[in-house]
Every structure is written in structure tokens, then in C-alpha cells.
Amino acid sequence: MDKQLLIADLRDEHGQGILADTPVVSADLVEIGQVGDVRTTDFRLSMLMRRDLYVPASAVERLADGRVYLTVTVSELEDVEWDRPSLFG
């Protein structure tokens, strides 16, 4: 069984992890919201005028410059099934 990627495993070049209120940027470099709750395997993405999403750690490309960069574009966010948090937290 593959080990599930944990939010705590994700660090920027300074060793900083994902924190609440950190800006979140899509793969097409659009700032789409900010980190809400940080959980074990996902985090809540709070966006203005849109539903919150629970972004899995596997969808994080990198942490840099005080931002979380995702592997998905703005248009791809319409099709993801991240409406509910992971059962594993």
C-alpha cells in the first residue's frame, strides 16, 4: 500500500509548512484564495464567491514565496471532487 502524502510533509525552502491564511495560487498562476483549516492529508481552500474546497496534499506543486502553488488550473477546479474533507483528515 502506498503511503499517503501528508500536509506536514510539505515544506518551502525555509522549512515552513502550510499555515492558515496563506495565499493559494493555481497552476496558471492565478491567486484563487487562501488556506483555511489545515488537516492531516488536506487543507480547506477558502475562495471568495465560491464554495470551499478540501485540497489534497497531492495537489500541491510547491510552497514558495509565502504561497501554496497547486497542480490544477482555475478551470480544472470546476471539475475536481474536493467538496468534502478526506475521511483520513
C-alpha atoms as an extended CHARMM CRD file, in Angstrom:
* protein
*
        89  EXT
         1         1  MET       CA              0.0000000000        0.0000000000        0.0000000000  PROA      1               0.0000000000
         2         2  ASP       CA              1.3540000000        3.4350000000       -0.9490000000  PROA      2               0.0000000000
         3         3  LYS       CA              1.9980000000        5.9260000000        1.8130000000  PROA      3               0.0000000000
         4         4  GLN       CA             -0.4490000000        8.8350000000        1.6230000000  PROA      4               0.0000000000
         5         5  LEU       CA              1.1620000000       12.2500000000        1.3080000000  PROA      5               0.0000000000
         6         6  LEU       CA              0.6260000000       14.3460000000        4.4210000000  PROA      6               0.0000000000
         7         7  ILE       CA              0.2820000000       18.1150000000        4.6220000000  PROA      7               0.0000000000
         8         8  ALA       CA              3.0220000000       18.0830000000        7.2760000000  PROA      8               0.0000000000
         9         9  ASP       CA              5.4230000000       16.6160000000        4.6770000000  PROA      9               0.0000000000
        10        10  LEU       CA              5.1470000000       19.7540000000        2.5250000000  PROA      10              0.0000000000
        11        11  ARG       CA              7.7420000000       22.4590000000        3.2580000000  PROA      11              0.0000000000
        12        12  ASP       CA              9.1240000000       25.5080000000        1.4860000000  PROA      12              0.0000000000
        13        13  GLU       CA             12.8120000000       26.2930000000        1.0380000000  PROA      13              0.0000000000
        14        14  HSD       CA             12.9430000000       27.6540000000        4.6040000000  PROA      14              0.0000000000
        15        15  GLY       CA             11.2660000000       24.6120000000        6.1820000000  PROA      15              0.0000000000
        16        16  GLN       CA              7.9270000000       26.4050000000        6.6470000000  PROA      16              0.0000000000
        17        17  GLY       CA              4.7920000000       24.3070000000        6.2070000000  PROA      17              0.0000000000
        18        18  ILE       CA              1.2740000000       25.2240000000        5.1150000000  PROA      18              0.0000000000
        19        19  LEU       CA             -0.3770000000       27.6750000000        7.5130000000  PROA      19              0.0000000000
        20        20  ALA       CA             -3.8680000000       29.1530000000        7.7280000000  PROA      20              0.0000000000
        21        21  ASP       CA             -4.3520000000       32.3770000000        5.7390000000  PROA      21              0.0000000000
        22        22  THR       CA             -1.5570000000       31.5290000000        3.2580000000  PROA      22              0.0000000000
        23        23  PRO       CA             -2.4450000000       32.6250000000       -0.3120000000  PROA      23              0.0000000000
        24        24  VAL       CA             -3.1610000000       29.7770000000       -2.7500000000  PROA      24              0.0000000000
        25        25  VAL       CA             -2.1860000000       30.0290000000       -6.4350000000  PROA      25              0.0000000000
        26        26  SER       CA             -3.4390000000       27.8380000000       -9.2950000000  PROA      26              0.0000000000
        27        27  ALA       CA             -1.1650000000       26.1700000000      -11.8690000000  PROA      27              0.0000000000
        28        28  ASP       CA             -1.9620000000       29.0230000000      -14.2720000000  PROA      28              0.0000000000
        29        29  LEU       CA             -0.6550000000       31.4870000000      -11.6300000000  PROA      29              0.0000000000
        30        30  VAL       CA             -3.9850000000       32.9720000000      -10.5230000000  PROA      30              0.0000000000
        31        31  GLU       CA             -4.3550000000       33.7050000000       -6.8170000000  PROA      31              0.0000000000
        32        32  ILE       CA             -7.5720000000       31.8140000000       -6.0470000000  PROA      32              0.0000000000
        33        33  GLY       CA             -7.9920000000       32.0910000000       -2.2960000000  PROA      33              0.0000000000
        34        34  GLN       CA             -6.3000000000       31.2460000000        0.9340000000  PROA      34              0.0000000000
        35        35  VAL       CA             -5.7150000000       28.3170000000        3.2400000000  PROA      35              0.0000000000
        36        36  GLY       CA             -8.4320000000       27.8230000000        5.8480000000  PROA      36              0.0000000000
        37        37  ASP       CA             -8.2080000000       24.8020000000        8.1360000000  PROA      37              0.0000000000
        38        38  VAL       CA             -5.0990000000       22.6570000000        7.7990000000  PROA      38              0.0000000000
        39        39  ARG       CA             -5.7250000000       18.9570000000        8.3160000000  PROA      39              0.0000000000
        40        40  THR       CA             -3.5960000000       15.8060000000        8.1070000000  PROA      40              0.0000000000
        41        41  THR       CA             -3.9790000000       14.9920000000        4.3880000000  PROA      41              0.0000000000
        42        42  ASP       CA             -5.7290000000       18.0890000000        3.0230000000  PROA      42              0.0000000000
        43        43  PHE       CA             -6.4910000000       21.7420000000        3.6630000000  PROA      43              0.0000000000
        44        44  ARG       CA             -9.5920000000       23.8550000000        3.2120000000  PROA      44              0.0000000000
        45        45  LEU       CA             -9.2630000000       26.3460000000        0.3730000000  PROA      45              0.0000000000
        46        46  SER       CA            -11.3960000000       29.4260000000        1.0900000000  PROA      46              0.0000000000
        47        47  MET       CA            -12.3790000000       31.3480000000       -2.0270000000  PROA      47              0.0000000000
        48        48  LEU       CA            -14.4890000000       34.4740000000       -2.3930000000  PROA      48              0.0000000000
        49        49  MET       CA            -17.8870000000       33.9190000000       -4.0130000000  PROA      49              0.0000000000
        50        50  ARG       CA            -17.2180000000       30.1750000000       -4.4510000000  PROA      50              0.0000000000
        51        51  ARG       CA            -17.6220000000       27.0470000000       -2.4070000000  PROA      51              0.0000000000
        52        52  ASP       CA            -14.7510000000       25.9570000000       -0.1840000000  PROA      52              0.0000000000
        53        53  LEU       CA            -12.6950000000       23.0200000000       -1.4050000000  PROA      53              0.0000000000
        54        54  TYR       CA            -10.6180000000       20.4830000000        0.5090000000  PROA      54              0.0000000000
        55        55  VAL       CA             -7.3510000000       20.3040000000       -1.4000000000  PROA      55              0.0000000000
        56        56  PRO       CA             -5.3870000000       17.0530000000       -1.0040000000  PROA      56              0.0000000000
        57        57  ALA       CA             -1.6690000000       17.2650000000       -0.3070000000  PROA      57              0.0000000000
        58        58  SER       CA             -1.0510000000       15.5080000000       -3.6420000000  PROA      58              0.0000000000
        59        59  ALA       CA             -2.4400000000       18.5750000000       -5.4820000000  PROA      59              0.0000000000
        60        60  VAL       CA              0.2180000000       20.8890000000       -4.0300000000  PROA      60              0.0000000000
        61        61  GLU       CA              3.0240000000       21.5280000000       -6.5090000000  PROA      61              0.0000000000
        62        62  ARG       CA              5.1860000000       23.5430000000       -4.1390000000  PROA      62              0.0000000000
        63        63  LEU       CA              5.3530000000       26.0800000000       -1.3330000000  PROA      63              0.0000000000
        64        64  ALA       CA              7.3460000000       29.1940000000       -2.1840000000  PROA      64              0.0000000000
        65        65  ASP       CA              7.3480000000       32.9440000000       -1.6300000000  PROA      65              0.0000000000
        66        66  GLY       CA              4.7650000000       32.6470000000        1.1470000000  PROA      66              0.0000000000
        67        67  ARG       CA              2.2410000000       30.9530000000       -1.1750000000  PROA      67              0.0000000000
        68        68  VAL       CA              0.8630000000       27.4830000000       -1.8680000000  PROA      68              0.0000000000
        69        69  TYR       CA              1.0700000000       26.5810000000       -5.5730000000  PROA      69              0.0000000000
        70        70  LEU       CA             -1.3340000000       23.9300000000       -6.8800000000  PROA      70              0.0000000000
        71        71  THR       CA             -1.0380000000       21.4670000000       -9.7670000000  PROA      71              0.0000000000
        72        72  VAL       CA             -4.5000000000       22.3850000000      -11.1250000000  PROA      72              0.0000000000
        73        73  THR       CA             -5.6560000000       25.4010000000      -13.1260000000  PROA      73              0.0000000000
        74        74  VAL       CA             -8.6090000000       27.6400000000      -12.3360000000  PROA      74              0.0000000000
        75        75  SER       CA            -10.7660000000       25.9060000000      -14.9520000000  PROA      75              0.0000000000
        76        76  GLU       CA             -9.7990000000       22.4510000000      -13.6510000000  PROA      76              0.0000000000
        77        77  LEU       CA            -11.0550000000       23.4400000000      -10.1920000000  PROA      77              0.0000000000
        78        78  GLU       CA            -14.5850000000       23.3320000000      -11.6190000000  PROA      78              0.0000000000
        79        79  ASP       CA            -14.2740000000       19.5750000000      -12.1570000000  PROA      79              0.0000000000
        80        80  VAL       CA            -12.4760000000       18.3880000000       -9.0280000000  PROA      80              0.0000000000
        81        81  GLU       CA            -14.3970000000       16.4430000000       -6.4230000000  PROA      81              0.0000000000
        82        82  TRP       CA            -12.9610000000       18.1460000000       -3.3700000000  PROA      82              0.0000000000
        83        83  ASP       CA            -16.2430000000       19.3090000000       -1.8210000000  PROA      83              0.0000000000
        84        84  ARG       CA            -15.7610000000       17.2100000000        1.2970000000  PROA      84              0.0000000000
        85        85  PRO       CA            -12.7480000000       16.6990000000        3.5000000000  PROA      85              0.0000000000
        86        86  SER       CA            -10.8330000000       13.4380000000        3.3050000000  PROA      86              0.0000000000
        87        87  LEU       CA            -12.0120000000       10.7170000000        5.6610000000  PROA      87              0.0000000000
        88        88  PHE       CA             -8.4470000000       10.4780000000        6.8990000000  PROA      88              0.0000000000
        89        89  GLY       CA             -8.3330000000       14.1520000000        7.8540000000  PROA      89              0.0000000000
